Structures are given as structure tokens and as C-alpha cells.
């Protein structure tokens, strides 16, 4: 029905409002910092980015 379609659209908009600022900050960070050195020098940073990527993948399913 139309309500179901509207609900799905609003869910996508909500996800995009979260994803767009996070992705833009990630792009800025990639431009300023050598991310690969950070990922493998500190395990907590690696786990943070890994969990971020996993959560993005799970949100899109």
C-alpha cells in the first residue's frame, strides 16, 4: 500500500541522513591522514573502522 511505500522511503531518508555526514567526514579524514598506518598500528582504531563498515553493510540489507 501507499503507507508501506512511504514508510520505506522515510526509513531510507533516515539512513541517508546518517550515512552522508559520516561518509563525508571519512572522505575528509582520508584526505588528511594516512589511514592505513593508523589502522594497523592501533587495534582499537582498526576495530572501530571495521565495526563501522560492518554496520553500514548490515543497514543496507
C-alpha positions as CSV (number, residue, x, y, z in Angstrom):
1,X,0.0,0.0,0.0
2,X,1.0,3.7,-0.1
3,X,1.6,3.7,3.6
4,X,4.2,0.9,3.3
5,X,5.9,2.6,0.5
6,X,6.0,5.9,2.4
7,X,7.4,4.1,5.5
8,X,10.2,2.5,3.4
9,X,11.0,5.9,1.9
10,X,11.2,7.6,5.3
11,X,13.5,4.8,6.5
12,X,15.9,5.3,3.6
13,X,15.9,9.1,4.2
14,X,16.8,8.5,7.8
15,X,19.6,6.2,6.9
16,X,20.9,8.6,4.3
17,X,20.8,11.5,6.8
18,X,23.2,9.4,9.0
19,X,25.3,8.0,6.2
20,X,26.1,11.1,4.3
21,X,27.7,13.1,7.1
22,X,29.7,10.1,8.2
23,X,30.9,9.4,4.7
24,X,31.8,13.0,4.1
25,X,33.8,13.1,7.3
26,X,35.5,9.9,6.3
27,X,36.5,11.3,2.9
28,X,37.9,14.4,4.6
29,X,39.8,12.2,7.1
30,X,41.2,10.1,4.3
31,X,42.5,13.2,2.6
32,X,44.3,14.4,5.7
33,X,45.5,11.3,7.4
34,X,47.3,8.2,6.2
35,X,44.5,5.8,7.4
36,X,46.3,2.6,6.6
37,X,49.1,3.4,9.1
38,X,46.5,4.2,11.7
39,X,44.5,1.0,11.1
40,X,47.4,-1.4,11.6
41,X,49.2,0.5,14.4
42,X,46.3,0.6,16.9
43,X,43.9,-2.3,17.3
44,X,41.1,-0.1,18.7
45,X,41.1,2.1,15.6
46,X,41.0,-1.0,13.4
47,X,38.1,-2.4,15.4
48,X,36.3,0.9,15.2
49,X,36.5,1.2,11.4
50,X,35.8,-2.5,11.0
51,X,32.6,-2.2,13.1
52,X,31.6,0.9,11.2
53,X,31.9,-0.9,7.8
54,X,30.0,-3.9,9.1
55,X,27.2,-1.7,10.4
56,X,26.9,0.1,7.1
57,X,26.7,-3.2,5.3
58,X,24.0,-4.5,7.7
59,X,22.0,-1.3,7.4
60,X,21.8,-1.7,3.6
61,X,20.4,-5.2,3.7
